[in-house]
Amino acid sequence: MSSGEVGPAGWVRLGCLTAAALLAVTACGSSGTPTGSTLADPPTAKMATPTSIGAGEGQLNLIAWEGYVDDSWVKQFTTASSCKVNAKYAGSSDEMVSLMKDGGAGQYDMVSASGDADLRLIYSGDVRPMNEKLIPDFANFQTYFKSPPYNTIKGIHYGISLQWGPNTLLYNTKKFVNPPTSWNAIYDVANKGLVTVPDNPIQIADAALYLMKTQPNLKITDPYELKQNQFDAAVKLLKDQRPLIKKYWALASEEISLFQNGEVTIGAAWPYQTIQLKAAGAPVADTIPTEGATGWGDTWMLGTKAPHPNCAYLWTAYVSTAKVQALQALFFGETPVNTKACAEMEALQAGSCAQYHADAAGSYFDSIKFWKTPIAQCGDGSNSCIPYDQWVAAWTTVKG
Amino acid sequence: MASEIVRRPRPKGGGAVPFQRLLWRFSWLRPLLLLTPPLAWFVLVYFASLVLLLITAFWSIDPFTTQIIQVWNTNNFRVIFTEPVYRAIIGRTLLMAVLVTITDAVLAFPFAYFMARVASRRVQTILFAAVLLPLWASYLARVYAWILILNHSGLLNWSLQSIGLPPAEIGYTNTAMWVVFSYIWLPFMIIPVYAALERVPESLLEAAADLGARRWRAIRDIVLPLALPGVAAGSIFTFSLTLGDYITPILVGGAGSTFIGNVVYANVGIANNIPFAAALATVPVAIMAVYLLIAQRLGAFEAL
């Protein structure tokens, strides 16, 4: 065991090293952090957009959510445009952001980014403006999705909206004979150990949305633009919620099995989980509570260094058509932005248009607060809002 | 034809195999050439990545575009050492690693003892296969199997209720994580302990018996001290594997089950805050360094 001996001198040396390291850590001060602002022009704001779509380049490389590039509508596109579609599926918004680094690096043409990634892509200069006039169906879009704040800055479109969905309140109909009408249900001690919510920092916005209505003195106007005291209140609400949580779900399939096993009876979900659970015969229903809901809107964005821009425009125009919008909506369990898609959805599956709120009136979108990247700049122009990296750090403290 | 097969003597000092001559003349050349590829691999791939990790830990990111800003600062470490939640997470991870190691040591010792000193050759082979068999199945499949056992309507509660006991609600808790970790890493403890026990000379036990020591006394004073290096070696695996895991906490853990690995994963995968992830990743590296020093003193490296 002689090799195992560490003499006293060795320990002293180790101790000195540790002490030196600790000193180095604590002695240096902190540096100021740069902040983002939508008042500034994105790096690609001045890039010219094409005025017409040229001949296809024969290839199209997409980064997409799984299920967004399905053969059932891609085949027809390939035949019509002779653009061969190659899709890479990404698992998270952040994977999308990192794949699109350096404008897609001349490899990727487009990304189907969600609202929480959009501003990051735009202000990194990774995506460039698109000409909406080249998309014939743009005129049929729900007004909100023509220029939503997550993909349009100062009137310039950094991508074309695709589909959206609300984050709903999912509950077990046997346990909740009287359907819950408020998000209060997931913060209520009566449901201790029976609640599940997404394992996602953007959940702080859901808490803020609830506080908007229940604590008006906090004066929250936008759940993604939170000042320190508003942010702290939302984080505290979530910390108080932790003892009630059975599990923070990371995958939709996790939440589905939690509900199927009777492990939880109420939680925050997507319409997709409700559809899957109902199909499996589970006694569940979902609702958008009176406080409103958060939601996500996806956008096809064009990489700054896209090698096949013509195919990209052809693709965007194609997926914006009512028929493809309806196909994708039913395939994935989400809602088209093209209002003409409603009839197509009804033809494919009766009642689906209303079920997915594809026929919603414009006022409906006031009750949905769509995901966007939290940045330091508030709506009032000040830089006192909490940026996303602090949301992630706070989420760690919530989960504990 | 035989006349053509003439073995010519090698020209003196000639260059038939100059390379070998070179090796003979400079005796240090051979080990150098032999060691260069593995050393280069070790330095470039293994060591360089650790150094990069350490350097990145002192950078920060632009919170808006999440691009790395290469300005030296110690903010990341300040947050880790001052924010109570990170201390709690580090403490939880460490405590779990210790608990799992102790549990596995307690479970593995009698099993390995039986395998090494009691069982017949045939039974020994069967037991060996039984220990190693789970390692052939995917880690994920085994964790999911435990979810099915431990959850609300799972096998455990079903069994308890069928014999009239109240259900154990341990699905998605830290207890569930402890059970699953202890199960998954158990083979890594059994094998080194078995190896150490097999090497205990029979003569020592006979001598103890001759001197009047009973069976338990012999185990306590002879077998246990000689098996300790094996336990220490096994504990390196169970401890480090638990310390670095982040999949079991995601799948089996509930609220308040975050591990160091989960925070690292969230900072790389969600926040794109690689500098902070790097800073936090140095914590298990430091813990393991200390642990290896202790294990070395217990003689673990001789037992590997």
Chai-1 contact restraints between the chains, C-beta under 6 A:
chainA,res_idxA,chainB,res_idxB,connection_type,confidence,min_distance_angstrom,max_distance_angstrom,comment,restraint_id
A,M1,B,G299,contact,1.0,0.0,6.0,A-B,restraint_1
A,G4,B,Q296,contact,1.0,0.0,6.0,A-B,restraint_2
A,G4,B,R297,contact,1.0,0.0,6.0,A-B,restraint_3
A,G4,B,G299,contact,1.0,0.0,6.0,A-B,restraint_4
A,V25,B,T74,contact,1.0,0.0,6.0,A-B,restraint_5
A,V25,B,F77,contact,1.0,0.0,6.0,A-B,restraint_6
A,C28,B,T74,contact,1.0,0.0,6.0,A-B,restraint_7
A,S30,B,N75,contact,1.0,0.0,6.0,A-B,restraint_8
A,S31,B,V71,contact,1.0,0.0,6.0,A-B,restraint_9
A,S31,B,N73,contact,1.0,0.0,6.0,A-B,restraint_10
A,T33,B,P63,contact,1.0,0.0,6.0,A-B,restraint_11
A,P34,B,D62,contact,1.0,0.0,6.0,A-B,restraint_12
A,G36,B,F64,contact,1.0,0.0,6.0,A-B,restraint_13
A,D94,B,G269,contact,1.0,0.0,6.0,A-B,restraint_14
A,D94,B,I270,contact,1.0,0.0,6.0,A-B,restraint_15
A,D94,B,N272,contact,1.0,0.0,6.0,A-B,restraint_16
A,R120,B,T65,contact,1.0,0.0,6.0,A-B,restraint_17
A,Y123,B,T65,contact,1.0,0.0,6.0,A-B,restraint_18
A,S124,B,T65,contact,1.0,0.0,6.0,A-B,restraint_19
A,R242,B,A255,contact,1.0,0.0,6.0,A-B,restraint_20
A,I245,B,A255,contact,1.0,0.0,6.0,A-B,restraint_21
A,K246,B,Y172,contact,1.0,0.0,6.0,A-B,restraint_22
A,K247,B,Y172,contact,1.0,0.0,6.0,A-B,restraint_23
A,K247,B,G254,contact,1.0,0.0,6.0,A-B,restraint_24
A,A250,B,I250,contact,1.0,0.0,6.0,A-B,restraint_25
A,N261,B,N151,contact,1.0,0.0,6.0,A-B,restraint_26
A,N261,B,H152,contact,1.0,0.0,6.0,A-B,restraint_27
A,N261,B,S153,contact,1.0,0.0,6.0,A-B,restraint_28
A,G262,B,H152,contact,1.0,0.0,6.0,A-B,restraint_29
A,G262,B,S153,contact,1.0,0.0,6.0,A-B,restraint_30
A,E263,B,N151,contact,1.0,0.0,6.0,A-B,restraint_31
A,E263,B,H152,contact,1.0,0.0,6.0,A-B,restraint_32
A,I375,B,F64,contact,1.0,0.0,6.0,A-B,restraint_33
A,P387,B,P63,contact,1.0,0.0,6.0,A-B,restraint_34
A,D389,B,P63,contact,1.0,0.0,6.0,A-B,restraint_35
A,D389,B,A271,contact,1.0,0.0,6.0,A-B,restraint_36
A,D389,B,N273,contact,1.0,0.0,6.0,A-B,restraint_37
A,V392,B,I270,contact,1.0,0.0,6.0,A-B,restraint_38
A,V392,B,A271,contact,1.0,0.0,6.0,A-B,restraint_39
A,T396,B,V263,contact,1.0,0.0,6.0,A-B,restraint_40
A,T397,B,V85,contact,1.0,0.0,6.0,A-B,restraint_41
A,K399,B,T258,contact,1.0,0.0,6.0,A-B,restraint_42
A,G400,B,G256,contact,1.0,0.0,6.0,A-B,restraint_43
